[in-house]
Amino acid sequence: MKERQRRILVVDDERTVRDILQRTLEDAGYDVITAANGQEALDKISQFDVSLVLLDIMMPGLDGFEVLERMPQHLNIPVIMLSGIHDETTKIDSLTLGADDYIAKPFSTGELLARIQAKLKRTESTS
């Protein structure tokens, strides 16, 4: 049986952040697609088989909260919020809206990869 391709969608309006995350995740063996804004993220979620989403909160147009609210729930895609906002209210709002985790920028790539692996392991064991 062929193992399902693990594809991560990186959503951030900052190109540098997208590029760094893409390289890091590809080096770790993931297939990576990127989106520069919330609408592009929703489009890619509907077009591709996405295993996990790394989602920035502060973006022009649809922000990360709006993307979370509009994501098709039946797909059961884990979402890790990435944000420079460190206050507790924002973290709680993210989790309440359906995010599976929240990582404040800046973060270590080791911690990010460990959290991704944990989320994918749990998701794959329940599917």
C-alpha positions as CSV (number, residue, x, y, z in Angstrom):
1,M,0.0,0.0,0.0
2,K,1.4,3.4,-1.0
3,E,1.8,5.9,1.8
4,R,-0.4,9.0,1.4
5,Q,1.6,12.1,0.3
6,R,1.9,14.5,3.1
7,R,1.3,18.0,1.7
8,I,1.5,21.1,3.8
9,L,0.0,24.4,2.8
10,V,1.9,27.4,4.0
11,V,-0.1,30.6,4.1
12,D,1.7,33.9,4.8
13,D,1.6,37.2,3.1
14,E,5.4,37.6,3.6
15,R,7.2,36.0,0.8
16,T,10.4,35.5,2.9
17,V,8.5,33.6,5.5
18,R,6.8,31.4,2.9
19,D,10.2,30.7,1.2
20,I,11.9,29.8,4.4
21,L,9.1,27.5,5.6
22,Q,8.9,25.9,2.2
23,R,12.6,25.0,2.1
24,T,12.5,23.8,5.7
25,L,9.5,21.6,5.2
26,E,10.8,20.2,1.8
27,D,14.1,19.4,3.5
28,A,12.1,17.4,6.1
29,G,10.4,15.4,3.3
30,Y,7.1,17.2,2.9
31,D,5.4,18.3,-0.3
32,V,4.7,22.0,0.1
33,I,2.4,24.4,-1.6
34,T,2.1,28.1,-0.6
35,A,-0.5,30.8,-0.6
36,A,0.1,34.6,-0.2
37,N,-3.4,35.4,1.1
38,G,-6.5,33.9,2.6
39,Q,-8.5,33.6,-0.6
40,E,-5.6,31.8,-2.3
41,A,-5.4,29.5,0.7
42,L,-9.1,28.5,0.4
43,D,-8.7,28.0,-3.3
44,K,-5.7,25.6,-2.8
45,I,-7.5,23.7,0.0
46,S,-10.3,23.0,-2.5
47,Q,-7.9,22.1,-5.3
48,F,-5.3,19.9,-3.5
49,D,-5.2,17.1,-1.0
50,V,-3.8,19.0,1.9
51,S,-2.6,17.2,5.0
52,L,-2.0,20.3,7.2
53,V,-2.1,24.1,7.0
54,L,0.3,26.5,8.5
55,L,-1.7,29.7,8.7
56,D,-0.6,33.3,9.5
57,I,-3.2,35.4,11.2
58,M,-2.3,38.9,10.0
59,M,-2.9,39.1,6.3
60,P,-4.6,41.7,4.0
61,G,-8.0,40.7,2.7
62,L,-9.1,37.5,4.5
63,D,-7.1,37.1,7.7
64,G,-6.3,33.8,9.3
65,F,-9.4,33.9,11.5
66,E,-11.6,34.3,8.4
67,V,-9.8,31.4,6.6
68,L,-10.4,29.2,9.7
69,E,-14.1,30.0,9.7
70,R,-14.5,29.3,5.9
71,M,-12.4,26.1,5.8
72,P,-14.6,23.1,4.9
73,Q,-14.9,21.3,8.3
74,H,-15.6,17.9,6.6
75,L,-12.0,17.8,5.3
76,N,-10.7,17.6,8.9
77,I,-7.4,19.3,8.0
78,P,-5.2,20.2,11.0
79,V,-4.3,23.9,11.2
80,I,-1.4,25.4,13.1
81,M,-1.6,29.2,13.5
82,L,1.7,31.1,13.1
83,S,1.7,34.6,14.4
84,G,3.8,37.5,15.7
85,I,0.9,38.2,18.1
86,H,1.8,36.9,21.6
87,D,-1.3,37.8,23.6
88,E,-3.4,35.1,25.3
89,T,-6.7,36.4,23.7
90,T,-5.4,35.8,20.2
91,K,-4.3,32.3,21.1
92,I,-7.6,31.5,22.7
93,D,-9.5,32.9,19.7
94,S,-7.5,30.8,17.3
95,L,-8.2,27.6,19.2
96,T,-11.8,28.4,19.7
97,L,-12.3,29.0,16.0
98,G,-10.8,25.5,15.2
99,A,-7.1,25.8,15.1
100,D,-5.3,22.8,16.4
101,D,-2.2,24.6,17.6
102,Y,-0.7,28.1,17.9
103,I,3.0,29.0,17.5
104,A,4.2,32.5,18.1
105,K,6.9,34.0,15.8
106,P,9.8,33.7,16.0
107,F,9.9,30.0,16.5
108,S,12.5,27.2,16.2
109,T,12.2,25.0,13.1
110,G,12.8,22.0,15.4
111,E,9.7,22.8,17.5
112,L,7.6,23.5,14.3
113,L,8.6,20.2,12.7
114,A,7.8,18.3,16.0
115,R,4.4,19.9,16.2
116,I,3.6,19.2,12.6
117,Q,4.7,15.5,13.0
118,A,2.5,15.2,16.1
119,K,-0.5,16.7,14.4
120,L,-0.1,14.5,11.3
121,K,0.4,11.3,13.4
122,R,-2.8,12.0,15.4
123,T,-4.8,12.8,12.2
124,E,-3.5,9.8,10.3
125,S,-4.2,7.4,13.2
126,T,-7.9,8.5,13.3
127,S,-8.5,8.4,9.6
